[in-house]
Amino acid sequence: MQLLESLFGVIGDLTWGWSLIPILVIFGVFITVATGFVQFRFFKRMFRVLSKKEADPNKISAREALLVSVGGRVGGGNIAGVAVAITLGGPGAVFWMWAIALVGMATSLVECSLAQLYKRADGTGSYRGGPARAILHGLGKEYRWLAITYAVCLIAAFGIGFNAFQGNTVAGAAYDSLGIDRMWTGLFLTAITGAIVFGGIHRIAKAADVVVPIMAIGYIAMALIIIVLNIGEVPSVLASIFANAFGLEEAVGGGMGAAIAQGLRRGLFSNEAGLGSAPNVAATAEVRHPVSQGITQAFSVFIDTILICSCTAFVILLGDVYVPGAEDIDGVALTQQSLVSHLGAWTQYFLTAAILLFAFSSIIYNYYLGENAMTVLSKNPMAIQVLRVAVMGIVLLGAVAPNATAVFFFSDPMMGVLALVNLLAIMMLFPIAMRILRDFRKQLSEGVERPVLNIDDFADLDLDPEAWPKRDTNAA
């Protein structure tokens, strides 16, 4: 076991330690420039997904795919991760979280557009796609080994490891604030997880359609109340964020360097742009053009970091609990104590409920990523049933055993390998991404309100005609 821990420790150091974050940042900036700042050009268009009504209730809509991905991106990183970033990097870390989110919106748009382009109809009225299928059908079967590497890492990191951590987070929060025994929390969480995952992607999407708006709107509303109550302090907090971000003030040791490092790292962990996870969900949506879902998933990054992470940041920085340079308080406790200082002791129960909803939405999202990866590795339907039971057991184990998550030390290193494989695939397929982006823009310039992918225009690509049927370009 010690040998394995050392091996995965080396993998983690080689990915997250020095290579992955610079690559994600540099490649994100490259995509932003190469696409003509696509995330800003299509920013207004992102909001269309919130009001658009979809015609086919048997398909996963763009809105449902958005909410599933938001439910997955939003989690402990938005509550504890932001607090840790501020503790270790100072208020300036918040600026660099914003910066990496704006860059990551372009990365997410490209990776999710490619996942949509190469999706496959599965014969049940649903679609499957993601980086593994983009590799298989975009790069060719000689790269199947790369797709398998991706799928194994996805199951290990998200399907198994991170679900144990989510179960542990919920059970710990319920025990600390409500005194509920870990076993009862674990059994409850396992039961509702089983009820959802055994219904497949459609039930997952319906659950996210209810849970995600409640948790996101509730958390944002709480933060807005605190901001309004402390509106006079907002300008000084903003000034502190920018001053610390550029080294004009130093809140922690390391100054500007610590702010950049913590902001970029926590931001990437939270919004997952470029990590290769969200494209699996993006591919399930019924849309007229791949870029449409890419735009929607860029909006998901915006919601996660610019909105929800900012809520946590202002809750902390507008309060008097946070002390610059003090590192003796953990992330969840800092956010919780800050809420209590603003609005009273009842908010610790609100935060527990928020953590429960955040974790639950992440569990069903993580499960689907594992399921989608399993379909790449095996065509046997029993493989998915085994995975569903395994995920339920892992959630229970993570909840009831406080130290059980130490067993899943491989999660972060596998996530690092996953991200590197995904970035490699994006780089190799980037000319295709630019091609469909030009097609989307061309149709808009010709007055087409809702661009449509005409599969005949891409006859040289290995696309699925069942996933991209003929549509009327002039239809509303």
N, C-alpha and C positions, 0 to 999 in steps of 0.2 A: 504493500500500500504506500509506503514512504517513497518507493521508487516511482510509482505512478504519480504521486503528488509532485515530485520533483520534475518529472517529465512534463506534466501539464503546466507546472510553474514556468518552465522554460518556454513553452508554447505561448503562454500568456505574456511573458516578457517580450517575446519576439513580435507579438501582434500589438496588444494594447500598450506594452511598455514603451515602444519607440517608433514603430512603423505605421500602425493603422491610423492613428489620429491625424498625423501630417498628410497621409495619402488621402484620407477622407476630405480634409480641408482643401488641399491643393486640387483634387479632382472636382470637388464641388464648385470651387471658383472657376475652374476650366469650363465645366458644363454651363455655369451661369453666363460666362462671357461668350462661349461658342453658340449658345442658343439665343443670344441677344437679350439676356436678362428676362427669360421667359416667365419666371415666377412673378415678376412685376407687371409684365405686359398682360398676363391673363389673370391678374389678381381679382378684378371685379367679377370675372367669369366664375371664379371659385364659388361664389355665394349662390349661384344658380341651383346648385345641388340641394340646397336647403328647402327650396320651394317647389322644385320640379316634381310633377306627378308621373309615375311610371305606369305604363299600360298593362303590363303582364304581371299579375300577382304571384305567378309560379316561378318567376325569375328573381335573382338577387339584384335589387336596384342599386344604382350608383350611391344613393343615400345610405342604404343598408351597409354596403361595403365600406363607406366612409365611417359609419358609426362603429363597425366591428374593428376597423384599424385604429380609430381613436381610442376605443376601449382597450386595445392592446398597447398602444403607445403610452397612454396615461396610466400611471401606476405609482409605485413607491418612489420612482425618480422625481415625480412632480411634488411630492410631499417631503420625503426624507432627502432625496438627492439634491434638491435646490438648497436645503438647509446646510447640507454638508459642503456644497460648493461655496456658499457664503462664509461658512465657518473657516474653511481652509484657504479660500481665495479672496475673501473680502467682498464688499458690495460690487466691486468691479467685475466679478465673475458673472453677474447677471447680464451685463452688457455683452460679454462674449458668448453667453448662451443665446442671446437674441441674434447675434451675428451668425453663429453657426446654424441657427434655425433658418435664417433667410437664405443662406447658401444651400442648406440641406433641402429646401423646398424644390430647388432645381434638380438636385440629385434624385429625390423621390419621384418627381414628375417623369424623369427619364426611365428609371428602373421599373416603375409601375406601368408606364406606357408599353415597354417591351414585354412585360408579363402579360398584359392584355393582348398584345399583337399575336403572341405565340400560344395563347390559351387553347385548350381542347375541350370540345363537348364530351361529356362523360356518359351520354346515353340516358340520363335521368332528368334532363332538363337543366342541369347545372353545368358549370364550367370548372376546369382545373387548370392552373397555370402557376407561374412563378419563375424564379431564376433557373431552377432545374430543368423545366420544360423549355425555357428560352435557350438554354445551353444545348439541349438535345435537338431542337428543331431549328435553332438559329445558327449554331456552330457546327452541327452535324454529329452523327453517332460516334465518330472517333473521339469525341470529347465526353462520351458517356461517363468515363471515370471521374471527370470533374463534376458532373451532375450528381453522381453517387456520393462523392465527397461532401458536396453541399447538403444533400438530403440527410446523410448520417449526422452531420454537425447540427442541422436544424432540429432533428429529433432529440439529440443529446442535450442541446442547450435549452431550447424552448419547450419541447414536448415533455421532457423529464426534469431537468435541473431547475429551471425557473419556476415551474409549477410547485416544486417543493418549497421554494423560497416564498412564493405567494401564500401558500397554506400556512407557513410559519409566521408570516407577517400578520395575517388576519387573527390567528389564534393568540399571538403575543399581544396584539392591541386589545382584543376582547378580554384577555385575562388581566392586563394591567389597568384598564379603565373601568371594566364592569365586574371583574372577579369571576368570569365564566371559565370553568375548567376547560383546558385545551382539548380534551377528548370530545366534549359536547360540541365545541366549535368545529372541530375536525369532522365529526360525523355529519353535522348540518351542511358544511361546505362540500363534503364529498357527495352527499345525496343530491344537492341541487346541481352540482357539476355533472353527475351521471345523468340526471334528467335532461340536461341540455345537450351534452355531447352525443348521447345515443340518438338524438334527433337529427344529427348531421348539420351541414352548413345552413340549411333553411331555419332550423330552430335556433342555431347560434345567432343568425342574423336577426331573428325576431326578438330574441332576448336582448341583444345589443341595442335594438331600436327602442327598447323601453329603459334599460339600465343606464346607458351612456348619457342620454339627455338629462336624466334626473341627476346623475352624479356630477356632470360637468356644469350644468346650470346652477345647481345648488352650491357647489364650491365657488363658482365665479360670483354668485350673488352674495355669499358670505364675505368674500374679499372686497367686493364693491362697497358693502356697508362699512367695512373697516376703513377703506380709502376715503369715503365721504366723511366719516367721523373725524378723520385726521387730515382733511384736505389741505390744511395750512402747512402741513409738514411734507407734502408730496414734492414740491419744488426742491427742497433741501435733500430729500432722498434721491431724486433724479440726479442732482448735482454730485452727490456722493458716489453714485454708480459710475458716472462718466469720469469723475476725477480719479477714482481708484482704478478704473479700466485702463487709463493711459498714464498711470504712475504719478499723477499730480498730487495724490494723497496716498499714504500707505497705511492700510488697516491691518495687514498681517505681514509676517516675515515672508520675503520673496516678492512683495510688491506686485508690480504689473505682471511679472512672469507667473506668479501663483494665480492671479486672477485669470489670465489667459488659459493656463493649463486646466484649472478646475472648471472654468466656464465651458470650454470646448469639450472636455471629457464628459461632464455631467449632461451637457446639452445633447451630445451624440447618443449617450446611453438612453436618454429620455425619448427623443424624437425618432430614433432608429433609422434616420435617413441614410441610405447607402449600405445598411447592414444586411439587406436581403430578406427581411422578414415580412414587411407589409405587402410587397408585390404578390405574395401568395394569396392574400385576401383580395387585393385589387383585381386579380384575374377572374374572380367569381362573378363580377358585376356584368349585367346586360347593358351594354352601351353601344352607341352608333359608330364611335371612332376610338381607337386606343388612347389617344391623347386626352380625350375627355376625362377618362378615369385617372390619367396622370395628373391632370389639373386638380381633380378632386383630392387625390392623395397628397399633393403639395399643400392643400388646404388643411389636411389632417396634421401635418407638421406645424403649421401656423397655430392651430387650435392647441396642440400639445404644449408648445414652448412659449410662443408669444402671448397666449392667453393664460393657460392654466399654470405654467411654471412662474409667470409673472405675478399671478395671484399669490402664490406662496411667498415669493420674494418680497412683495409689498407688505404682506401680513407680518413678516419677520422684521423688515427694516423700519416699518412705521411704529414698532413696539419698543419696549425698553428691556426686553429679556436678552436680546442679542448684544453681546459685548465684543467689539472687535479685538481679535487676538486670542480670545478665550476658546479653547478647544476641548473643554471638559463636558460637553453636552452633545448627545447624539442627535441625528437629524430629525427623527419623528418627535422626540422630546422638545426640541427647539421650536418646531412648528406648533406643537400642541400647547406649550407654555405661552407662546406668543398669542395664540388665539384666546387663551384664558385671560391673559392680561388685557386684551382689548374688550372682550364681550362677556367674560364670566366663566365660571367652572363648567356650565352646561355644554360649552363648545368642545370639551374633550370627548363627549359622547357623540357629538356631530362628527368630529374627526374620525372616531372609531367607525362610524357608519360609512363615512367617505372612503376610508381604507378598505372596508369590507367590499363596497361596490367596485372600487378601483381594482382590487385584487381579483374579485370574481370575474370582471370583464377581461382581465389579463389572462386568467386561467383558461377561459373558453377560447380566447384568441390563441394562446400558446398551444392548446390542444389541437386546434384546426391546423396550425402550422405543422405540427407533428403528423397529423393525419394526411395532409397533402404530401408531405415528404415520404410517408410510408407507401403511398400509391406509386411513387417513382421506383421504390425498391422492390415492391411486391404487388402482383396483380391478384393475389389471393384475398378475398373479402374477409377471411378470418383474421388476417393481419391487423386490420383496422379494429375489429372487435377486441383483440388482445390488447391493442394500444389503449383503447377506451378504458378497459378494466385496470390496466397498468397506471394510467393517469389518475384514476380515482384513488388507487392505493398510494400513489406518490403524494397526492394532496393530503391524504389522511396522515401519512408518515411525517410529512413536513409540519403538519399542525400539532400532532401529539408529542413529538420528540423535539424539544428545543434545540438539541445539538445535531439533529438528523441532517440538517442542510449541509453540514461539514462533509457529508458523504458525496455531495454533488459539487465538489471542488472543480470539476472539469467544465462547468457551464460557461464561465467567462472565456477561458481559452478556446473552447469550441465555437463560441460566438465570434471570436477574433478570426479564426480560420474561415468561418462562414462568410464574414464580411469581406475578407481578402478574395475569396472565390467569386463572390458577387461583384466586387469592383473589377476584377479581371474580366468577367463576362460582359459587364457594361462597357468597358473600354473596347473590347473586341466587337461589340454590337452597336457601338455608338453611331457609326455611319447609317445604320438602319433606323435608329432612333431619330436622327436628323432628317432622314427621308420622310418618315411619317409625320414629323413635325412640320416640314415644309408643305406636305399635302394638306394638313389641317389648316395652316395659315392661308394657303392658296384658296381653299374653299371659302374661308371667311372673307377674303378680299373680293371674292366673286359674289358676295352677298348671301351665301348659304348660312342660315342662322344656326343650324346644327349639323356640322360636317359629318359625312358618312365615309367609312372605309370601303372603297370598291376593291374587292379582292382581285379583280382582273388587272388592276394597276400594279399589283405586287405578285404577279404570276411566277416570278423567279424565286419567291420565298416559300418556305414550307409552312403554309398557313392552313387552318382547318376550315373548309367551306361551311361546315355545320355551325361553327362558332361565329362565322362572318357571312350570314346569308345576304342575298340581294335586298337592298332597301331603296326606297324612293328618296332621292336626294332633296327633293323640294317639299317633303312632308314636314309638318310642323313638329 
